[in-house]
Amino acid sequence: MTKLTAEGRNALDKSSFAFPEQKKEPLENASHVRNAVARFNQVKDVSDGERDAAWKRIKTAAKKHGVDIKEKSWREIGK
């Protein structure tokens, strides 16, 4: 995965994250998108509404970066 330094992460706009308010799971490239899906269920202290919105952002970023996501919903991850 492409390394994102603390400085680089801090420079990213909130809209560059799956969970923008918490600045969790950046979506800057294909590697980050795949990581966001893999770690999705590990994100703590977010509501189901925030997860729904994050999943939409991940799906949009996946399409942009050519990442195939088989799950239709975040609730299908790991099933």
mmCIF file of the N, C-alpha and C atoms, coordinates in Angstrom:
data_MODEL
# 
_entry.id   MODEL 
# 
loop_
_atom_site.group_PDB 
_atom_site.id 
_atom_site.type_symbol 
_atom_site.label_atom_id 
_atom_site.label_alt_id 
_atom_site.label_comp_id 
_atom_site.label_asym_id 
_atom_site.label_entity_id 
_atom_site.label_seq_id 
_atom_site.pdbx_PDB_ins_code 
_atom_site.Cartn_x 
_atom_site.Cartn_y 
_atom_site.Cartn_z 
_atom_site.occupancy 
_atom_site.B_iso_or_equiv 
_atom_site.pdbx_formal_charge 
_atom_site.auth_seq_id 
_atom_site.auth_comp_id 
_atom_site.auth_asym_id 
_atom_site.auth_atom_id 
_atom_site.pdbx_PDB_model_num 
ATOM 1   N N  . MET A 1 1  ? 0.841   -1.172  0.000   1.00 0.00 ? 1  MET A N  1 
ATOM 2   C CA . MET A 1 1  ? 0.000   0.000   0.000   1.00 0.00 ? 1  MET A CA 1 
ATOM 3   C C  . MET A 1 1  ? 0.884   1.232   0.000   1.00 0.00 ? 1  MET A C  1 
ATOM 4   N N  . THR A 1 2  ? 0.421   2.256   -0.660  1.00 0.00 ? 2  THR A N  1 
ATOM 5   C CA . THR A 1 2  ? 1.135   3.517   -0.682  1.00 0.00 ? 2  THR A CA 1 
ATOM 6   C C  . THR A 1 2  ? 1.121   4.121   0.716   1.00 0.00 ? 2  THR A C  1 
ATOM 7   N N  . LYS A 1 3  ? 2.295   4.464   1.211   1.00 0.00 ? 3  LYS A N  1 
ATOM 8   C CA . LYS A 1 3  ? 2.392   5.055   2.546   1.00 0.00 ? 3  LYS A CA 1 
ATOM 9   C C  . LYS A 1 3  ? 1.913   6.495   2.509   1.00 0.00 ? 3  LYS A C  1 
ATOM 10  N N  . LEU A 1 4  ? 1.191   6.868   3.519   1.00 0.00 ? 4  LEU A N  1 
ATOM 11  C CA . LEU A 1 4  ? 0.712   8.233   3.664   1.00 0.00 ? 4  LEU A CA 1 
ATOM 12  C C  . LEU A 1 4  ? 1.301   8.759   4.961   1.00 0.00 ? 4  LEU A C  1 
ATOM 13  N N  . THR A 1 5  ? 2.173   9.730   4.840   1.00 0.00 ? 5  THR A N  1 
ATOM 14  C CA . THR A 1 5  ? 2.814   10.286  6.030   1.00 0.00 ? 5  THR A CA 1 
ATOM 15  C C  . THR A 1 5  ? 1.787   11.069  6.854   1.00 0.00 ? 5  THR A C  1 
ATOM 16  N N  . ALA A 1 6  ? 2.120   11.317  8.100   1.00 0.00 ? 6  ALA A N  1 
ATOM 17  C CA . ALA A 1 6  ? 1.234   12.100  8.961   1.00 0.00 ? 6  ALA A CA 1 
ATOM 18  C C  . ALA A 1 6  ? 1.003   13.481  8.353   1.00 0.00 ? 6  ALA A C  1 
ATOM 19  N N  . GLU A 1 7  ? 2.041   14.057  7.815   1.00 0.00 ? 7  GLU A N  1 
ATOM 20  C CA . GLU A 1 7  ? 1.922   15.379  7.186   1.00 0.00 ? 7  GLU A CA 1 
ATOM 21  C C  . GLU A 1 7  ? 0.996   15.313  5.968   1.00 0.00 ? 7  GLU A C  1 
ATOM 22  N N  . GLY A 1 8  ? 1.177   14.287  5.154   1.00 0.00 ? 8  GLY A N  1 
ATOM 23  C CA . GLY A 1 8  ? 0.336   14.106  3.979   1.00 0.00 ? 8  GLY A CA 1 
ATOM 24  C C  . GLY A 1 8  ? -1.108  13.862  4.354   1.00 0.00 ? 8  GLY A C  1 
ATOM 25  N N  . ARG A 1 9  ? -1.320  13.057  5.380   1.00 0.00 ? 9  ARG A N  1 
ATOM 26  C CA . ARG A 1 9  ? -2.674  12.763  5.859   1.00 0.00 ? 9  ARG A CA 1 
ATOM 27  C C  . ARG A 1 9  ? -3.345  14.027  6.372   1.00 0.00 ? 9  ARG A C  1 
ATOM 28  N N  . ASN A 1 10 ? -2.616  14.832  7.131   1.00 0.00 ? 10 ASN A N  1 
ATOM 29  C CA . ASN A 1 10 ? -3.163  16.077  7.666   1.00 0.00 ? 10 ASN A CA 1 
ATOM 30  C C  . ASN A 1 10 ? -3.480  17.083  6.574   1.00 0.00 ? 10 ASN A C  1 
ATOM 31  N N  . ALA A 1 11 ? -2.781  16.992  5.459   1.00 0.00 ? 11 ALA A N  1 
ATOM 32  C CA . ALA A 1 11 ? -3.002  17.923  4.353   1.00 0.00 ? 11 ALA A CA 1 
ATOM 33  C C  . ALA A 1 11 ? -4.228  17.550  3.513   1.00 0.00 ? 11 ALA A C  1 
ATOM 34  N N  . LEU A 1 12 ? -4.701  16.313  3.650   1.00 0.00 ? 12 LEU A N  1 
ATOM 35  C CA . LEU A 1 12 ? -5.859  15.882  2.874   1.00 0.00 ? 12 LEU A CA 1 
ATOM 36  C C  . LEU A 1 12 ? -7.134  16.579  3.338   1.00 0.00 ? 12 LEU A C  1 
ATOM 37  N N  . ASP A 1 13 ? -7.975  16.908  2.380   1.00 0.00 ? 13 ASP A N  1 
ATOM 38  C CA . ASP A 1 13 ? -9.288  17.457  2.675   1.00 0.00 ? 13 ASP A CA 1 
ATOM 39  C C  . ASP A 1 13 ? -10.146 16.357  3.305   1.00 0.00 ? 13 ASP A C  1 
ATOM 40  N N  . LYS A 1 14 ? -11.080 16.729  4.153   1.00 0.00 ? 14 LYS A N  1 
ATOM 41  C CA . LYS A 1 14 ? -11.942 15.737  4.801   1.00 0.00 ? 14 LYS A CA 1 
ATOM 42  C C  . LYS A 1 14 ? -12.667 14.857  3.788   1.00 0.00 ? 14 LYS A C  1 
ATOM 43  N N  . SER A 1 15 ? -12.973 15.407  2.632   1.00 0.00 ? 15 SER A N  1 
ATOM 44  C CA . SER A 1 15 ? -13.707 14.643  1.622   1.00 0.00 ? 15 SER A CA 1 
ATOM 45  C C  . SER A 1 15 ? -12.874 13.506  1.035   1.00 0.00 ? 15 SER A C  1 
ATOM 46  N N  . SER A 1 16 ? -11.606 13.437  1.364   1.00 0.00 ? 16 SER A N  1 
ATOM 47  C CA . SER A 1 16 ? -10.716 12.381  0.878   1.00 0.00 ? 16 SER A CA 1 
ATOM 48  C C  . SER A 1 16 ? -10.756 11.133  1.757   1.00 0.00 ? 16 SER A C  1 
ATOM 49  N N  . PHE A 1 17 ? -11.619 11.127  2.756   1.00 0.00 ? 17 PHE A N  1 
ATOM 50  C CA . PHE A 1 17 ? -11.709 10.012  3.694   1.00 0.00 ? 17 PHE A CA 1 
ATOM 51  C C  . PHE A 1 17 ? -13.081 9.347   3.624   1.00 0.00 ? 17 PHE A C  1 
ATOM 52  N N  . ALA A 1 18 ? -13.116 8.047   3.885   1.00 0.00 ? 18 ALA A N  1 
ATOM 53  C CA . ALA A 1 18 ? -14.394 7.339   3.961   1.00 0.00 ? 18 ALA A CA 1 
ATOM 54  C C  . ALA A 1 18 ? -15.214 7.889   5.124   1.00 0.00 ? 18 ALA A C  1 
ATOM 55  N N  . PHE A 1 19 ? -14.539 8.142   6.237   1.00 0.00 ? 19 PHE A N  1 
ATOM 56  C CA . PHE A 1 19 ? -15.181 8.714   7.427   1.00 0.00 ? 19 PHE A CA 1 
ATOM 57  C C  . PHE A 1 19 ? -14.578 10.105  7.641   1.00 0.00 ? 19 PHE A C  1 
ATOM 58  N N  . PRO A 1 20 ? -15.135 11.116  6.985   1.00 0.00 ? 20 PRO A N  1 
ATOM 59  C CA . PRO A 1 20 ? -14.498 12.446  6.990   1.00 0.00 ? 20 PRO A CA 1 
ATOM 60  C C  . PRO A 1 20 ? -14.428 13.135  8.345   1.00 0.00 ? 20 PRO A C  1 
ATOM 61  N N  . GLU A 1 21 ? -15.434 12.992  9.178   1.00 0.00 ? 21 GLU A N  1 
ATOM 62  C CA . GLU A 1 21 ? -15.403 13.675  10.475  1.00 0.00 ? 21 GLU A CA 1 
ATOM 63  C C  . GLU A 1 21 ? -14.307 13.140  11.378  1.00 0.00 ? 21 GLU A C  1 
ATOM 64  N N  . GLN A 1 22 ? -14.006 11.861  11.262  1.00 0.00 ? 22 GLN A N  1 
ATOM 65  C CA . GLN A 1 22 ? -12.971 11.233  12.066  1.00 0.00 ? 22 GLN A CA 1 
ATOM 66  C C  . GLN A 1 22 ? -11.634 11.188  11.326  1.00 0.00 ? 22 GLN A C  1 
ATOM 67  N N  . LYS A 1 23 ? -11.645 11.575  10.056  1.00 0.00 ? 23 LYS A N  1 
ATOM 68  C CA . LYS A 1 23 ? -10.471 11.492  9.176   1.00 0.00 ? 23 LYS A CA 1 
ATOM 69  C C  . LYS A 1 23 ? -9.893  10.070  9.216   1.00 0.00 ? 23 LYS A C  1 
ATOM 70  N N  . LYS A 1 24 ? -10.802 9.089   9.016   1.00 0.00 ? 24 LYS A N  1 
ATOM 71  C CA . LYS A 1 24 ? -10.409 7.678   9.009   1.00 0.00 ? 24 LYS A CA 1 
ATOM 72  C C  . LYS A 1 24 ? -10.587 7.112   7.607   1.00 0.00 ? 24 LYS A C  1 
ATOM 73  N N  . GLU A 1 25 ? -9.688  6.249   7.215   1.00 0.00 ? 25 GLU A N  1 
ATOM 74  C CA . GLU A 1 25 ? -9.702  5.522   5.952   1.00 0.00 ? 25 GLU A CA 1 
ATOM 75  C C  . GLU A 1 25 ? -9.629  6.444   4.730   1.00 0.00 ? 25 GLU A C  1 
ATOM 76  N N  . PRO A 1 26 ? -8.406  6.901   4.416   1.00 0.00 ? 26 PRO A N  1 
ATOM 77  C CA . PRO A 1 26 ? -8.229  7.732   3.217   1.00 0.00 ? 26 PRO A CA 1 
ATOM 78  C C  . PRO A 1 26 ? -8.558  6.935   1.958   1.00 0.00 ? 26 PRO A C  1 
ATOM 79  N N  . LEU A 1 27 ? -8.980  7.654   0.916   1.00 0.00 ? 27 LEU A N  1 
ATOM 80  C CA . LEU A 1 27 ? -9.399  7.023   -0.337  1.00 0.00 ? 27 LEU A CA 1 
ATOM 81  C C  . LEU A 1 27 ? -8.651  7.628   -1.526  1.00 0.00 ? 27 LEU A C  1 
ATOM 82  N N  . GLU A 1 28 ? -7.363  7.837   -1.365  1.00 0.00 ? 28 GLU A N  1 
ATOM 83  C CA . GLU A 1 28 ? -6.564  8.541   -2.368  1.00 0.00 ? 28 GLU A CA 1 
ATOM 84  C C  . GLU A 1 28 ? -6.153  7.707   -3.581  1.00 0.00 ? 28 GLU A C  1 
ATOM 85  N N  . ASN A 1 29 ? -6.163  6.384   -3.459  1.00 0.00 ? 29 ASN A N  1 
ATOM 86  C CA . ASN A 1 29 ? -5.751  5.530   -4.576  1.00 0.00 ? 29 ASN A CA 1 
ATOM 87  C C  . ASN A 1 29 ? -6.367  4.145   -4.401  1.00 0.00 ? 29 ASN A C  1 
ATOM 88  N N  . ALA A 1 30 ? -6.131  3.265   -5.366  1.00 0.00 ? 30 ALA A N  1 
ATOM 89  C CA . ALA A 1 30 ? -6.728  1.923   -5.336  1.00 0.00 ? 30 ALA A CA 1 
ATOM 90  C C  . ALA A 1 30 ? -6.331  1.147   -4.086  1.00 0.00 ? 30 ALA A C  1 
ATOM 91  N N  . SER A 1 31 ? -5.091  1.252   -3.690  1.00 0.00 ? 31 SER A N  1 
ATOM 92  C CA . SER A 1 31 ? -4.609  0.541   -2.510  1.00 0.00 ? 31 SER A CA 1 
ATOM 93  C C  . SER A 1 31 ? -5.342  1.001   -1.252  1.00 0.00 ? 31 SER A C  1 
ATOM 94  N N  . HIS A 1 32 ? -5.533  2.302   -1.120  1.00 0.00 ? 32 HIS A N  1 
ATOM 95  C CA . HIS A 1 32 ? -6.251  2.833   0.039   1.00 0.00 ? 32 HIS A CA 1 
ATOM 96  C C  . HIS A 1 32 ? -7.711  2.397   0.024   1.00 0.00 ? 32 HIS A C  1 
ATOM 97  N N  . VAL A 1 33 ? -8.315  2.335   -1.154  1.00 0.00 ? 33 VAL A N  1 
ATOM 98  C CA . VAL A 1 33 ? -9.713  1.901   -1.251  1.00 0.00 ? 33 VAL A CA 1 
ATOM 99  C C  . VAL A 1 33 ? -9.842  0.448   -0.784  1.00 0.00 ? 33 VAL A C  1 
ATOM 100 N N  . ARG A 1 34 ? -8.959  -0.415  -1.289  1.00 0.00 ? 34 ARG A N  1 
ATOM 101 C CA . ARG A 1 34 ? -8.999  -1.828  -0.865  1.00 0.00 ? 34 ARG A CA 1 
ATOM 102 C C  . ARG A 1 34 ? -8.786  -1.947  0.644   1.00 0.00 ? 34 ARG A C  1 
ATOM 103 N N  . ASN A 1 35 ? -7.889  -1.152  1.194   1.00 0.00 ? 35 ASN A N  1 
ATOM 104 C CA . ASN A 1 35 ? -7.640  -1.171  2.639   1.00 0.00 ? 35 ASN A CA 1 
ATOM 105 C C  . ASN A 1 35 ? -8.867  -0.675  3.414   1.00 0.00 ? 35 ASN A C  1 
ATOM 106 N N  . ALA A 1 36 ? -9.540  0.342   2.892   1.00 0.00 ? 36 ALA A N  1 
ATOM 107 C CA . ALA A 1 36 ? -10.738 0.864   3.562   1.00 0.00 ? 36 ALA A CA 1 
ATOM 108 C C  . ALA A 1 36 ? -11.824 -0.213  3.651   1.00 0.00 ? 36 ALA A C  1 
ATOM 109 N N  . VAL A 1 37 ? -11.957 -1.006  2.603   1.00 0.00 ? 37 VAL A N  1 
ATOM 110 C CA . VAL A 1 37 ? -12.942 -2.093  2.628   1.00 0.00 ? 37 VAL A CA 1 
ATOM 111 C C  . VAL A 1 37 ? -12.503 -3.155  3.638   1.00 0.00 ? 37 VAL A C  1 
ATOM 112 N N  . ALA A 1 38 ? -11.246 -3.520  3.592   1.00 0.00 ? 38 ALA A N  1 
ATOM 113 C CA . ALA A 1 38 ? -10.735 -4.574  4.482   1.00 0.00 ? 38 ALA A CA 1 
ATOM 114 C C  . ALA A 1 38 ? -10.846 -4.186  5.952   1.00 0.00 ? 38 ALA A C  1 
ATOM 115 N N  . ARG A 1 39 ? -10.680 -2.932  6.263   1.00 0.00 ? 39 ARG A N  1 
ATOM 116 C CA . ARG A 1 39 ? -10.676 -2.479  7.659   1.00 0.00 ? 39 ARG A CA 1 
ATOM 117 C C  . ARG A 1 39 ? -12.010 -1.856  8.090   1.00 0.00 ? 39 ARG A C  1 
ATOM 118 N N  . PHE A 1 40 ? -12.981 -1.846  7.195   1.00 0.00 ? 40 PHE A N  1 
ATOM 119 C CA . PHE A 1 40 ? -14.241 -1.152  7.435   1.00 0.00 ? 40 PHE A CA 1 
ATOM 120 C C  . PHE A 1 40 ? -14.866 -1.519  8.778   1.00 0.00 ? 40 PHE A C  1 
ATOM 121 N N  . ASN A 1 41 ? -14.953 -2.798  9.085   1.00 0.00 ? 41 ASN A N  1 
ATOM 122 C CA . ASN A 1 41 ? -15.595 -3.233  10.318  1.00 0.00 ? 41 ASN A CA 1 
ATOM 123 C C  . ASN A 1 41 ? -14.758 -2.981  11.564  1.00 0.00 ? 41 ASN A C  1 
ATOM 124 N N  . GLN A 1 42 ? -13.531 -2.533  11.390  1.00 0.00 ? 42 GLN A N  1 
ATOM 125 C CA . GLN A 1 42 ? -12.672 -2.230  12.533  1.00 0.00 ? 42 GLN A CA 1 
ATOM 126 C C  . GLN A 1 42 ? -12.802 -0.784  12.999  1.00 0.00 ? 42 GLN A C  1 
ATOM 127 N N  . VAL A 1 43 ? -13.468 0.046   12.205  1.00 0.00 ? 43 VAL A N  1 
ATOM 128 C CA . VAL A 1 43 ? -13.639 1.454   12.565  1.00 0.00 ? 43 VAL A CA 1 
ATOM 129 C C  . VAL A 1 43 ? -14.616 1.531   13.730  1.00 0.00 ? 43 VAL A C  1 
ATOM 130 N N  . LYS A 1 44 ? -14.199 2.211   14.774  1.00 0.00 ? 44 LYS A N  1 
ATOM 131 C CA . LYS A 1 44 ? -15.007 2.309   15.997  1.00 0.00 ? 44 LYS A CA 1 
ATOM 132 C C  . LYS A 1 44 ? -15.614 3.701   16.138  1.00 0.00 ? 44 LYS A C  1 
ATOM 133 N N  . ASP A 1 45 ? -16.626 3.773   16.975  1.00 0.00 ? 45 ASP A N  1 
ATOM 134 C CA . ASP A 1 45 ? -17.265 5.042   17.345  1.00 0.00 ? 45 ASP A CA 1 
ATOM 135 C C  . ASP A 1 45 ? -17.887 5.785   16.175  1.00 0.00 ? 45 ASP A C  1 
ATOM 136 N N  . VAL A 1 46 ? -18.528 5.029   15.264  1.00 0.00 ? 46 VAL A N  1 
ATOM 137 C CA . VAL A 1 46 ? -19.285 5.646   14.176  1.00 0.00 ? 46 VAL A CA 1 
ATOM 138 C C  . VAL A 1 46 ? -20.671 4.997   14.129  1.00 0.00 ? 46 VAL A C  1 
ATOM 139 N N  . SER A 1 47 ? -21.647 5.775   13.721  1.00 0.00 ? 47 SER A N  1 
ATOM 140 C CA . SER A 1 47 ? -23.023 5.282   13.657  1.00 0.00 ? 47 SER A CA 1 
ATOM 141 C C  . SER A 1 47 ? -23.258 4.504   12.359  1.00 0.00 ? 47 SER A C  1 
ATOM 142 N N  . ASP A 1 48 ? -24.372 3.803   12.293  1.00 0.00 ? 48 ASP A N  1 
ATOM 143 C CA . ASP A 1 48 ? -24.735 3.111   11.064  1.00 0.00 ? 48 ASP A CA 1 
ATOM 144 C C  . ASP A 1 48 ? -24.946 4.100   9.921   1.00 0.00 ? 48 ASP A C  1 
ATOM 145 N N  . GLY A 1 49 ? -25.470 5.273   10.244  1.00 0.00 ? 49 GLY A N  1 
ATOM 146 C CA . GLY A 1 49 ? -25.641 6.323   9.233   1.00 0.00 ? 49 GLY A CA 1 
ATOM 147 C C  . GLY A 1 49 ? -24.299 6.765   8.664   1.00 0.00 ? 49 GLY A C  1 
ATOM 148 N N  . GLU A 1 50 ? -23.313 6.916   9.534   1.00 0.00 ? 50 GLU A N  1 
ATOM 149 C CA . GLU A 1 50 ? -21.967 7.281   9.073   1.00 0.00 ? 50 GLU A CA 1 
ATOM 150 C C  . GLU A 1 50 ? -21.375 6.152   8.243   1.00 0.00 ? 50 GLU A C  1 
ATOM 151 N N  . ARG A 1 51 ? -21.639 4.915   8.619   1.00 0.00 ? 51 ARG A N  1 
ATOM 152 C CA . ARG A 1 51 ? -21.161 3.771   7.840   1.00 0.00 ? 51 ARG A CA 1 
ATOM 153 C C  . ARG A 1 51 ? -21.817 3.738   6.456   1.00 0.00 ? 51 ARG A C  1 
ATOM 154 N N  . ASP A 1 52 ? -23.118 4.029   6.397   1.00 0.00 ? 52 ASP A N  1 
ATOM 155 C CA . ASP A 1 52 ? -23.806 4.073   5.105   1.00 0.00 ? 52 ASP A CA 1 
ATOM 156 C C  . ASP A 1 52 ? -23.171 5.120   4.189   1.00 0.00 ? 52 ASP A C  1 
ATOM 157 N N  . ALA A 1 53 ? -22.929 6.300   4.740   1.00 0.00 ? 53 ALA A N  1 
ATOM 158 C CA . ALA A 1 53 ? -22.321 7.379   3.957   1.00 0.00 ? 53 ALA A CA 1 
ATOM 159 C C  . ALA A 1 53 ? -20.892 7.020   3.546   1.00 0.00 ? 53 ALA A C  1 
ATOM 160 N N  . ALA A 1 54 ? -20.144 6.405   4.460   1.00 0.00 ? 54 ALA A N  1 
ATOM 161 C CA . ALA A 1 54 ? -18.767 6.002   4.162   1.00 0.00 ? 54 ALA A CA 1 
ATOM 162 C C  . ALA A 1 54 ? -18.751 4.962   3.049   1.00 0.00 ? 54 ALA A C  1 
ATOM 163 N N  . TRP A 1 55 ? -19.691 4.026   3.085   1.00 0.00 ? 55 TRP A N  1 
ATOM 164 C CA . TRP A 1 55 ? -19.746 2.986   2.058   1.00 0.00 ? 55 TRP A CA 1 
ATOM 165 C C  . TRP A 1 55 ? -19.995 3.601   0.682   1.00 0.00 ? 55 TRP A C  1 
ATOM 166 N N  . LYS A 1 56 ? -20.856 4.618   0.620   1.00 0.00 ? 56 LYS A N  1 
ATOM 167 C CA . LYS A 1 56 ? -21.098 5.314   -0.653  1.00 0.00 ? 56 LYS A CA 1 
ATOM 168 C C  . LYS A 1 56 ? -19.807 5.969   -1.153  1.00 0.00 ? 56 LYS A C  1 
ATOM 169 N N  . ARG A 1 57 ? -19.060 6.593   -0.246  1.00 0.00 ? 57 ARG A N  1 
ATOM 170 C CA . ARG A 1 57 ? -17.802 7.230   -0.639  1.00 0.00 ? 57 ARG A CA 1 
ATOM 171 C C  . ARG A 1 57 ? -16.790 6.181   -1.109  1.00 0.00 ? 57 ARG A C  1 
ATOM 172 N N  . ILE A 1 58 ? -16.750 5.041   -0.438  1.00 0.00 ? 58 ILE A N  1 
ATOM 173 C CA . ILE A 1 58 ? -15.826 3.974   -0.838  1.00 0.00 ? 58 ILE A CA 1 
ATOM 174 C C  . ILE A 1 58 ? -16.195 3.444   -2.212  1.00 0.00 ? 58 ILE A C  1 
ATOM 175 N N  . LYS A 1 59 ? -17.492 3.219   -2.465  1.00 0.00 ? 59 LYS A N  1 
ATOM 176 C CA . LYS A 1 59 ? -17.929 2.707   -3.764  1.00 0.00 ? 59 LYS A CA 1 
ATOM 177 C C  . LYS A 1 59 ? -17.589 3.699   -4.880  1.00 0.00 ? 59 LYS A C  1 
ATOM 178 N N  . THR A 1 60 ? -17.760 4.987   -4.614  1.00 0.00 ? 60 THR A N  1 
ATOM 179 C CA . THR A 1 60 ? -17.421 6.013   -5.602  1.00 0.00 ? 60 THR A CA 1 
ATOM 180 C C  . THR A 1 60 ? -15.921 6.013   -5.872  1.00 0.00 ? 60 THR A C  1 
ATOM 181 N N  . ALA A 1 61 ? -15.123 5.949   -4.815  1.00 0.00 ? 61 ALA A N  1 
ATOM 182 C CA . ALA A 1 61 ? -13.664 5.923   -4.979  1.00 0.00 ? 61 ALA A CA 1 
ATOM 183 C C  . ALA A 1 61 ? -13.219 4.645   -5.676  1.00 0.00 ? 61 ALA A C  1 
ATOM 184 N N  . ALA A 1 62 ? -13.872 3.529   -5.393  1.00 0.00 ? 62 ALA A N  1 
ATOM 185 C CA . ALA A 1 62 ? -13.530 2.261   -6.038  1.00 0.00 ? 62 ALA A CA 1 
ATOM 186 C C  . ALA A 1 62 ? -13.741 2.357   -7.540  1.00 0.00 ? 62 ALA A C  1 
ATOM 187 N N  . LYS A 1 63 ? -14.846 2.929   -7.936  1.00 0.00 ? 63 LYS A N  1 
ATOM 188 C CA . LYS A 1 63 ? -15.125 3.098   -9.366  1.00 0.00 ? 63 LYS A CA 1 
ATOM 189 C C  . LYS A 1 63 ? -14.069 4.001   -10.011 1.00 0.00 ? 63 LYS A C  1 
ATOM 190 N N  . LYS A 1 64 ? -13.735 5.075   -9.331  1.00 0.00 ? 64 LYS A N  1 
ATOM 191 C CA . LYS A 1 64 ? -12.741 6.029   -9.843  1.00 0.00 ? 64 LYS A CA 1 
ATOM 192 C C  . LYS A 1 64 ? -11.371 5.377   -10.026 1.00 0.00 ? 64 LYS A C  1 
ATOM 193 N N  . HIS A 1 65 ? -10.990 4.504   -9.094  1.00 0.00 ? 65 HIS A N  1 
ATOM 194 C CA . HIS A 1 65 ? -9.654  3.899   -9.107  1.00 0.00 ? 65 HIS A CA 1 
ATOM 195 C C  . HIS A 1 65 ? -9.628  2.486   -9.686  1.00 0.00 ? 65 HIS A C  1 
ATOM 196 N N  . GLY A 1 66 ? -10.760 2.029   -10.227 1.00 0.00 ? 66 GLY A N  1 
ATOM 197 C CA . GLY A 1 66 ? -10.804 0.724   -10.871 1.00 0.00 ? 66 GLY A CA 1 
ATOM 198 C C  . GLY A 1 66 ? -10.734 -0.461  -9.927  1.00 0.00 ? 66 GLY A C  1 
ATOM 199 N N  . VAL A 1 67 ? -11.298 -0.314  -8.742  1.00 0.00 ? 67 VAL A N  1 
ATOM 200 C CA . VAL A 1 67 ? -11.306 -1.392  -7.752  1.00 0.00 ? 67 VAL A CA 1 
ATOM 201 C C  . VAL A 1 67 ? -12.676 -2.071  -7.785  1.00 0.00 ? 67 VAL A C  1 
ATOM 202 N N  . ASP A 1 68 ? -12.684 -3.388  -7.934  1.00 0.00 ? 68 ASP A N  1 
ATOM 203 C CA . ASP A 1 68 ? -13.923 -4.149  -7.953  1.00 0.00 ? 68 ASP A CA 1 
ATOM 204 C C  . ASP A 1 68 ? -14.327 -4.517  -6.528  1.00 0.00 ? 68 ASP A C  1 
ATOM 205 N N  . ILE A 1 69 ? -15.527 -4.123  -6.147  1.00 0.00 ? 69 ILE A N  1 
ATOM 206 C CA . ILE A 1 69 ? -16.063 -4.458  -4.824  1.00 0.00 ? 69 ILE A CA 1 
ATOM 207 C C  . ILE A 1 69 ? -17.281 -5.347  -5.048  1.00 0.00 ? 69 ILE A C  1 
ATOM 208 N N  . LYS A 1 70 ? -17.215 -6.561  -4.536  1.00 0.00 ? 70 LYS A N  1 
ATOM 209 C CA . LYS A 1 70 ? -18.309 -7.507  -4.754  1.00 0.00 ? 70 LYS A CA 1 
ATOM 210 C C  . LYS A 1 70 ? -19.493 -7.276  -3.815  1.00 0.00 ? 70 LYS A C  1 
ATOM 211 N N  . GLU A 1 71 ? -19.240 -6.742  -2.625  1.00 0.00 ? 71 GLU A N  1 
ATOM 212 C CA . GLU A 1 71 ? -20.309 -6.501  -1.661  1.00 0.00 ? 71 GLU A CA 1 
ATOM 213 C C  . GLU A 1 71 ? -21.195 -5.335  -2.120  1.00 0.00 ? 71 GLU A C  1 
ATOM 214 N N  . LYS A 1 72 ? -22.492 -5.507  -1.968  1.00 0.00 ? 72 LYS A N  1 
ATOM 215 C CA . LYS A 1 72 ? -23.447 -4.442  -2.311  1.00 0.00 ? 72 LYS A CA 1 
ATOM 216 C C  . LYS A 1 72 ? -23.627 -3.469  -1.153  1.00 0.00 ? 72 LYS A C  1 
ATOM 217 N N  . SER A 1 73 ? -23.371 -3.946  0.061   1.00 0.00 ? 73 SER A N  1 
ATOM 218 C CA . SER A 1 73 ? -23.548 -3.153  1.266   1.00 0.00 ? 73 SER A CA 1 
ATOM 219 C C  . SER A 1 73 ? -22.408 -3.461  2.239   1.00 0.00 ? 73 SER A C  1 
ATOM 220 N N  . TRP A 1 74 ? -22.122 -2.536  3.115   1.00 0.00 ? 74 TRP A N  1 
ATOM 221 C CA . TRP A 1 74 ? -21.075 -2.768  4.115   1.00 0.00 ? 74 TRP A CA 1 
ATOM 222 C C  . TRP A 1 74 ? -21.483 -3.887  5.070   1.00 0.00 ? 74 TRP A C  1 
ATOM 223 N N  . ARG A 1 75 ? -22.762 -4.148  5.158   1.00 0.00 ? 75 ARG A N  1 
ATOM 224 C CA . ARG A 1 75 ? -23.237 -5.221  6.034   1.00 0.00 ? 75 ARG A CA 1 
ATOM 225 C C  . ARG A 1 75 ? -22.863 -6.607  5.506   1.00 0.00 ? 75 ARG A C  1 
ATOM 226 N N  . GLU A 1 76 ? -22.469 -6.701  4.244   1.00 0.00 ? 76 GLU A N  1 
ATOM 227 C CA . GLU A 1 76 ? -22.065 -7.973  3.629   1.00 0.00 ? 76 GLU A CA 1 
ATOM 228 C C  . GLU A 1 76 ? -20.585 -8.285  3.813   1.00 0.00 ? 76 GLU A C  1 
ATOM 229 N N  . ILE A 1 77 ? -19.807 -7.343  4.315   1.00 0.00 ? 77 ILE A N  1 
ATOM 230 C CA . ILE A 1 77 ? -18.373 -7.550  4.454   1.00 0.00 ? 77 ILE A CA 1 
ATOM 231 C C  . ILE A 1 77 ? -18.109 -8.699  5.418   1.00 0.00 ? 77 ILE A C  1 
ATOM 232 N N  . GLY A 1 78 ? -17.297 -9.642  4.977   1.00 0.00 ? 78 GLY A N  1 
ATOM 233 C CA . GLY A 1 78 ? -16.909 -10.763 5.818   1.00 0.00 ? 78 GLY A CA 1 
ATOM 234 C C  . GLY A 1 78 ? -17.937 -11.871 5.914   1.00 0.00 ? 78 GLY A C  1 
ATOM 235 N N  . LYS A 1 79 ? -18.965 -11.827 5.087   1.00 0.00 ? 79 LYS A N  1 
ATOM 236 C CA . LYS A 1 79 ? -20.005 -12.872 5.138   1.00 0.00 ? 79 LYS A CA 1 
ATOM 237 C C  . LYS A 1 79 ? -19.884 -13.810 3.972   1.00 0.00 ? 79 LYS A C  1 
# 
